[in-house]
């Protein structure tokens, strides 16, 4: 086959030269020998020699020339391939550009020169002098240079073409580009250049006609950058041969000599070198992009997908019309952090890899992913809830309770699995699936052994989740755009001087239509959206700015309380932000009290203690809010240097009828008094509660009985009718009577 292909290719090359053997513009046999030797081994390059020998016997006038041309065609490629093989064993090419450069260097500076030298020596030495006159091919330097050029062009043009077609399609890179075998726009542009050159040449402008051929270079660049390796090689061969045939016709029509004919070979040779380099660079870029895209979707430690890869994979599967039923499972090692601390990173990595292997072995697996440390997800084919539950139980039984022995002791693996059956008719996205899976895993973590929770994911559940997510986004938007207003609620403070008032600042979000969103409707959602730090910063800036722009209100303020959320407390920069805003608006620190929630202080005592110390050092007051809800001991009262202790309303509402609540309040008051901490009772809504708190020694109170929250710009005007100062019980009760009458009138 190789010999036959070589014979036919030589005939085609002669046809391009319009039958003139003395001005061949391309020698394809060298490229055939080079390509098959590269693909199947160097000895296969020798198979091209019989085809060349047969062509030479048939077409050349001297039989002595046939063996010279045949040997000169294959010796150079064999030597070049041997050198490239040794170089590849010493240092394999890292990129396609490396391989392309090596091929070009081997063809141009090894194979083609050797072939040219052998043919030139053979012409001048081996052929008898009596037959020299009968040989049409030139001898000496013209033969050497001409054969080097046409042989190098043949190797550079045909080797990529043959290698591209000898490579199986399933193994070729970028198979998605292989649909277009010929770049038709580039072919049409080349034909346009050819026709333009013919037209100009017909008017006798040979130099201008040749100059037009240089427009082939941008066409070559266009071919190489846009197309795959196979498409580039095919299109390049077709367009180059078309251009060579045109130039051969023009030379034949004008009677130009050999070197005029070889000008086209020089032009095409340079264009082919440029094309091979550009195509290699473009191919390396595509490979790099594909590798980056693959790594962006893959978890490198386990070989599974990561969260982004799972989102994409699930999205593609759910978008298929008439999709089958799917089950989605989420696996979480509950004590993963403890295991990592106890055993180290390598045993933990081995555990995750074992879990990944287990997930891959499950029946009907569509995709498996590692979402984060100790968290995995599995997508399977499943039509019933029982099928999903069966897989979940199988995974759970293999992992849960497994005892891991380490150098620092043993630990029992704790596993929770949440799973969903995705309704095949539900209109759902991959984001909906992962959000719902997180909820299922949270439920599984909250139940007793087995920590396993499987539920169907119906359209109604999806709609509910989307509505919930829409609310979160709405809250996020309101906070981000600072669509909120500040309300103030009176705090009965016996330490407030006459004419001054203590109050707590409360936030109300504003709907797009101007209506208010109250805290019970958005606080938990703001925590889920992790927007409370931004919200707290906005509140601090708004309150400080309002007090600075209203000096009369600032002068009448004894204590202004501002709440800080748990996430805000954990931020290391919040104290600096408060300090910056206080300096910006020149607000006295001793008039501001920051309230931290007891449950959040217990959850992160180090951050709370650090924040309290910084704020106290700057002169701000500190209040511990909702005391009692976190089931804390009184030890926390000694740990934090507090100024105020706010007793949670859950102990206040039933105070007149619940003796346990009364004992808790009384004990809190006694301990706080001993620690010189002022106690404030929240949710004082009735006169009966007020009287009982007064009897128990609670002098500072806050609740609707004393005043509802109202807008800050209306707050001071509303309290002008009475003085907020309770020096004794009688005065406090008269104040309460007055407030109660005002509240009843407003209602």
Number of C-alpha atoms within 10 A of each C-alpha: 9 19 21 16 16 27 22 17 21 23 17 17 23 20 15 22 24 15 14 17 15 17 23 26 32 31 26 30 30 34 32 32 30 37 27 23 23 23 15 11 15 22 13 19 29 21 20 28 26 19 21 32 23 18 21 22 15 12 16 17 15 16 16 18 20 22 19 22 22 24 20 27 33 30 21 28 31 23 16 24 23 17 14 19 16 11 13 13 9 9 9 13 15 9 15 18 19 15 17 21 16 18 23 19 15 24 28 20 15 20 29 31 22 23 26 26 20 20 27 24 16 19 23 14 10 13 17 11 11 7 12 15 9 11 17 13 18 17 16 13 12 14 19 21 16 22 26 24 22 24 30 30 28 26 29 27 28 25 25 25 23 19 19 20 15 14 13 9 13 8 8 16 16 17 13 9 15 16 9 13 16 19 18 12 12 20 19 12 15 22 16 12 20 23 13 15 24 20 13 16 18 14 9 11 13 16 11 12 22 19 10 15 20 15 14 21 17 13 20 26 19 18 25 27 18 15 22 28 27 27 23 26 29 21 21 29 19 14 22 23 19 17 24 25 20 21 27 26 17 21 21 15 11 12 11 12 12 17 13 15 22 22 16 24 27 15 18 27 21 13 20 24 18 15 24 26 21 20 27 22 19 20 23 17 14 15 16 13 12 13 12 12 12 13 15 15 20 20 19 12 12 18 15 24 26 23 21 14 23 25 19 16 18 20 16 12 16 21 13 9 9 9 12 15 16 26 29 27 29 26 26 22 20 15 14 17 13 12 21 16 11 18 18 15 12 10 16 20 16 13 15 20 17 14 19 21 15 14 23 17 9 16 12 14 16 17 20 26 27 28 20 12 14 20 18 24 27 24 24 21 19 21 16 15 17 12 17 25 22 11 21 25 17 13 19 19 13 12 20 19 13 13 12 15 13 13 8 10 9 13 17 14 17 21 27 28 29 27 31 25 26 25 19 18 13 15 13 19 16 18 14 18 21 19 14 20 24 15 15 23 23 17 17 24 22 13 12 9 12 16 19 23 23 23 16 15 22 18 16 10 14 19 15 12 17 14 12 13 16 12 16 20 15 17 24 21 13 18 20 13 10 16 17 20 16 19 19 23 23 24 25 25 23 18 17 19 17 14 14 18 25 27 22 21 20 20 22 18 21 18 14 10 6 10 10 15 17 13 14 8 13 18 17 13 21 22 15 11 14 14 20 22 20 16 22 20 17 17 22 19 18 17 18 22 17 17 19 17 12 12 12 11 19 19 13 16 20 20 23 23 21 21 21 22 18 22 17 24 25 19 13 12 11 18 18 12 14 18 16 13 17 20 13 13 15 13 18 13 18 14 17 22 24 22 23 24 21 25 19 19 23 17 12 14 18 13 20 23 15 15 21 24 17 15 20 18 10 15 14 19 23 23 27 26 24 21 25 20 15 14 10 14 11 14 8 15 18 12 10 18 18 22 19 21 23 23 24 20 20 15 22 23 17 14 21 15 10 12 11 12 17 19 14 15 23 17 14 20 21 16 15 20 13 9 14 12 18 19 25 24 26 22 21 20 19 15 15 12 20 27 15 15 23 17 12 16 14 19 22 21 23 25 20 17 24 27 23 17 19 17 17 19 14 11 19 17 10 11 14 10 9 11 13 24 21 21 15 11 13 10 13 20 16 12 18 19 15 15 19 19 12 14 15 9 8 7 6
